[in-house]
Amino acid sequence: MVVKNDRILFLLIIVAVFGYLYIFGNIQKENFAVSQVYFPTQNLSVTVALARTLEERGRGLSGQEGLLEDSGMLFIFPTQDRHTFWMKDMRFPLDIIWINEEFKIVDIVIDASEKEPDKVYAPKENALFVLEVNAGFTKKFSIKIGDEVVFKQIVSTN
């Protein structure tokens, strides 16, 4: 009986590990809290790693190979401002979505190219959060300025 329980526990651990890897795709950062960004208008959820500290925000997705379609990175800033982004050390293009303190999308850059690493992307309005997703995501799911988002915490790795 003990051997059977050990096998079941082992299988559950393996399933959990593979599930974790599936959810986060190629995001291989440690100590990120994981959440979901929900787009009510589209009835769509995106699983995101959180970049909360200055170091995490500075590193972002640099050096990563890519993202799963339904994943991204959410940058959380201490104050609302016109937070700028660039594509230094990126290996794939992104859509960049700025979100204000009222959880409304205030600007979007479609297809920020990894081939222009020094180009600086700035929003038209102040934002408290920035969501990076695969290029083409906003067009595919008809996400636009003015849409509302909802944040849902699902896991904390800290």
C-alpha positions as CSV (number, residue, x, y, z in Angstrom):
1,M,0.0,0.0,0.0
2,V,2.9,2.4,0.8
3,V,4.5,1.7,-2.5
4,K,1.3,2.5,-4.4
5,N,0.8,5.8,-2.5
6,D,4.4,6.7,-3.2
7,R,3.8,6.1,-6.9
8,I,0.7,8.2,-6.9
9,L,2.5,11.0,-5.1
10,F,5.3,10.8,-7.6
11,L,2.9,10.9,-10.5
12,L,1.1,13.9,-9.0
13,I,4.4,15.8,-8.6
14,I,5.4,15.0,-12.2
15,V,2.0,16.2,-13.5
16,A,2.3,19.4,-11.4
17,V,5.8,20.1,-12.7
18,F,4.7,19.6,-16.4
19,G,1.6,21.7,-15.7
20,Y,3.7,24.5,-14.4
21,L,6.0,24.3,-17.4
22,Y,3.1,24.3,-19.8
23,I,1.4,27.3,-18.2
24,F,4.5,29.4,-18.2
25,G,5.9,28.4,-21.6
26,N,9.4,29.7,-21.8
27,I,9.3,32.1,-18.9
28,Q,12.1,30.7,-16.8
29,K,12.5,33.3,-14.2
30,E,12.5,32.4,-10.5
31,N,10.5,34.1,-7.7
32,F,7.8,35.6,-9.9
33,A,4.3,35.7,-8.6
34,V,1.9,34.3,-11.2
35,S,-1.4,35.8,-11.9
36,Q,-4.0,36.1,-14.6
37,V,-5.1,39.2,-16.5
38,Y,-8.7,38.8,-17.5
39,F,-10.3,40.8,-20.4
40,P,-14.0,40.8,-19.7
41,T,-15.1,42.1,-23.1
42,Q,-13.3,39.2,-24.8
43,N,-13.9,36.7,-22.0
44,L,-10.2,35.9,-22.3
45,S,-7.6,35.2,-19.6
46,V,-3.8,35.5,-19.9
47,T,-1.5,33.8,-17.4
48,V,1.3,36.2,-16.5
49,A,4.5,36.3,-14.6
50,L,4.7,39.5,-12.5
51,A,7.6,41.9,-12.7
52,R,7.3,43.9,-9.5
53,T,10.8,44.9,-8.4
54,L,13.2,47.2,-10.2
55,E,15.4,44.3,-11.1
56,E,12.5,42.2,-12.4
57,R,11.1,45.1,-14.5
58,G,14.6,45.8,-15.9
59,R,15.1,42.2,-16.9
60,G,11.6,41.6,-18.2
61,L,11.4,39.0,-21.0
62,S,14.9,39.8,-22.2
63,G,16.7,36.6,-23.4
64,Q,13.6,34.5,-23.4
65,E,12.8,32.3,-26.5
66,G,9.1,33.1,-26.6
67,L,5.7,32.9,-24.9
68,L,2.8,30.6,-25.2
69,E,-0.2,32.2,-26.9
70,D,-2.1,32.7,-23.6
71,S,0.8,34.0,-21.5
72,G,2.7,37.2,-20.9
73,M,4.4,39.4,-18.4
74,L,2.8,42.1,-16.3
75,F,5.0,44.9,-15.1
76,I,3.8,46.6,-11.9
77,F,5.1,50.0,-11.1
78,P,5.0,51.9,-7.8
79,T,3.5,55.0,-9.4
80,Q,1.5,55.9,-12.5
81,D,3.6,57.5,-15.2
82,R,4.5,57.3,-18.9
83,H,6.6,54.2,-18.4
84,T,8.8,53.5,-21.5
85,F,9.9,50.2,-22.9
86,W,12.5,49.0,-25.4
87,M,13.3,45.6,-27.0
88,K,16.9,45.2,-25.8
89,D,18.0,41.5,-25.8
90,M,14.5,40.4,-27.0
91,R,14.3,37.4,-29.3
92,F,10.7,37.8,-30.4
93,P,8.2,40.6,-31.2
94,L,5.6,41.8,-28.6
95,D,2.4,43.7,-28.3
96,I,2.8,46.2,-25.3
97,I,-0.4,47.2,-23.4
98,W,-0.4,50.0,-20.9
99,I,-3.0,49.9,-18.2
100,N,-3.9,52.7,-15.8
101,E,-4.8,52.6,-12.1
102,E,-8.5,52.2,-13.0
103,F,-7.7,49.0,-14.9
104,K,-8.4,50.5,-18.3
105,I,-6.1,50.1,-21.3
106,V,-4.7,53.5,-22.2
107,D,-2.3,52.6,-25.0
108,I,-1.1,49.7,-27.1
109,V,1.9,49.1,-29.3
110,I,1.3,46.4,-31.9
111,D,4.3,44.3,-33.0
112,A,7.2,46.0,-31.2
113,S,10.1,44.4,-33.1
114,E,13.0,42.7,-31.6
115,K,14.9,43.9,-34.7
116,E,14.8,47.4,-33.4
117,P,16.3,46.9,-29.9
118,D,17.0,50.6,-29.3
119,K,13.6,52.0,-30.2
120,V,11.8,53.4,-27.2
121,Y,8.0,52.8,-26.9
122,A,6.1,55.4,-24.8
123,P,2.4,55.5,-24.0
124,K,0.2,58.4,-24.8
125,E,-1.1,58.5,-21.2
126,N,0.1,57.6,-17.7
127,A,-0.1,53.9,-16.7
128,L,0.5,51.9,-13.6
129,F,0.8,48.5,-15.3
130,V,2.2,47.3,-18.6
131,L,1.4,43.9,-20.1
132,E,3.6,42.3,-22.7
133,V,2.2,39.5,-24.9
134,N,3.0,37.9,-28.2
135,A,2.9,40.2,-31.2
136,G,-0.5,39.9,-32.9
137,F,-2.3,39.1,-29.7
138,T,-4.2,42.4,-29.4
139,K,-5.4,42.2,-33.1
140,K,-6.3,38.5,-32.9
141,F,-8.5,39.1,-29.8
142,S,-9.7,42.6,-30.7
143,I,-8.2,44.2,-27.6
144,K,-8.3,47.9,-27.8
145,I,-7.7,51.2,-25.9
146,G,-10.5,51.7,-23.4
147,D,-11.0,48.0,-22.7
148,E,-11.2,47.0,-19.0
149,V,-9.0,44.4,-17.4
150,V,-9.2,42.4,-14.2
151,F,-6.2,41.0,-12.3
152,K,-6.5,37.7,-10.5
153,Q,-3.8,36.2,-8.3
154,I,-3.4,32.5,-8.7
155,V,0.0,31.5,-7.4
156,S,2.8,33.1,-5.5
157,T,6.3,31.7,-5.8
158,N,7.8,34.0,-3.1
